[in-house]
Amino acid sequence: MFVFMIQLADKAVDELMKKFFKNYTNWCKFFRRKNSIRLPCVKQDAQQYKILYIGLYLLIWGEAANLRFMPECLCYIFHHMAYELHGVLTDAVSTKTGEKIMPAYGGGSESFLNNVVTPIYGVIYEEAAKNKSGTADHSTWRNYDDLNEYFWSPDCFEIGWPLRLDHDFFCVHPVVNSKFKKARGLLDAEKEKCKGEEMEDEEQGVNKWLNSHKHIFSKIDLLIK
């Protein structure tokens, strides 16, 4: 009976692994990258690792808020955090720094929320504000699908981990208000009109001055002759 219960528990964990990480493993295959779910050879230890990976994913999901509408973005986050989890569990050493792998965001109770979720959600919020309640041209702003699609591109790995907040992904370009553009155009047209009138007035002034001094020029002309 005890053995049966263990087998049942193993099967349940495996089913959860398939359910939670099907999209993540497909995402890794798309990029031809090795996924970050590393399991030990010992079966009992492997089950514990699986439970920890499932727990990590649920913690990410629980704090993700509106990022849940961006599944590939969550894959990107999980990919890096699962790598860190494995590093912590095995006391692994980073090939880049030569030091033990430690979580990029740690030490604070709301570190993940403040440093990962909030910056990405900030982009979503600012982009949504540019849609003007659905009246703006879609080419002027990015919706959830547009932002999530970026994580289907190899360029997404340029964001790095910890997140590079100076990356283009986090840059929200302002849209020039159409009324402002129209007013600016009218102002420029008015300036050109005034400039043309000034040139015309200046030309008329020169002609008036020449006419008023015409008799002087005629006398100078007679003296020269």
Protein Blocks (a to p, Z undefined) as FASTA:
>chain_A
ZZmmmmmmmmmmmmmmmmmmmmmmmmmmmnopacfbdcdfblklmmmmmmmmmmmmmmmm
mmnmmmmmmmklmmmmmmmmmmmmmmmmnopacfklopacddfbghiaklmmmmmmmmmm
mmmmmmmmmnnnolacfklpccfklmmmmmmpfklmmnopaddfkbmklpccddddfklm
mmmmmmmmmmmmmmmmmmmmmmmmmmmmmmmmmmmmmmmmmmmZZ
